[in-house]
Amino acid sequence: MVDLKSYIREVPDFPTPGVSFKDIGPILASPQHFQKAINGMTVGLCMLSDKGASKIVAIESRGFPLGGTIAYKMCVGLVLARKKGKLPGKTVIASYALEYGSASLEIQDSVISKGDRVWVVDDVLATGGTAFATAELVCQLGGVVDGFAFLLELSFLHGREKLKGYDVFSLMSFDT
C-alpha cells in the first residue's frame, strides 16, 4: 500500500512567511498516486451520504483536477467555484478569510438549481473559510451541501469547526 502522505511536498514560507505549504503536485503527477487519491476521496464521499448528490462543486484551483475526476467517476455534474472575475455571465459571490489573507469566490448562477444536492471537493481543509464560502454560494443558489471531501486536512488550523453541521471527509491529516 502506497503512503500518499509521503508524497506531499512541504514548501516553507509559501505563499507568505510562516506558512508551510503542502504541495500535492507530486501526487497529481503520478498516475498511481493520483488514482489512489481519487479512489479514496470517492469512497469517503460515498460514506458521507447515501442521498446521491447530483453535482460536485470543485474549488479553484487544485480542487479542479480532484473534483473533475471524481465527478466523472461518479457520473455527476461538475460546478466550478472560481476566484472573483474569472467566470462569464451572472454569478453569486462570497468573500472569506484565508490563513494568510482574504479572497472571494463565485459560481455562475445557472449551474445549480433549487434542491440540487452537491458535494464540495478541494485539495486542502485549512481554516475552513474557503469551503464555508463555497457552501454559502451553493445555498444562495438553492442547492444543498451533502458533504465535503478534501485530499488533506491541516487539523491544527481547526477548519472542521467552521464546517460544523456538515459532513467532512479528509483522506489525510497533518497535525503541524
Order of alpha helices (4+ residues) and beta strands (2+ residues): beta-beta-alpha-alpha-beta-alpha-beta-beta-beta-beta-alpha-beta-alpha-beta
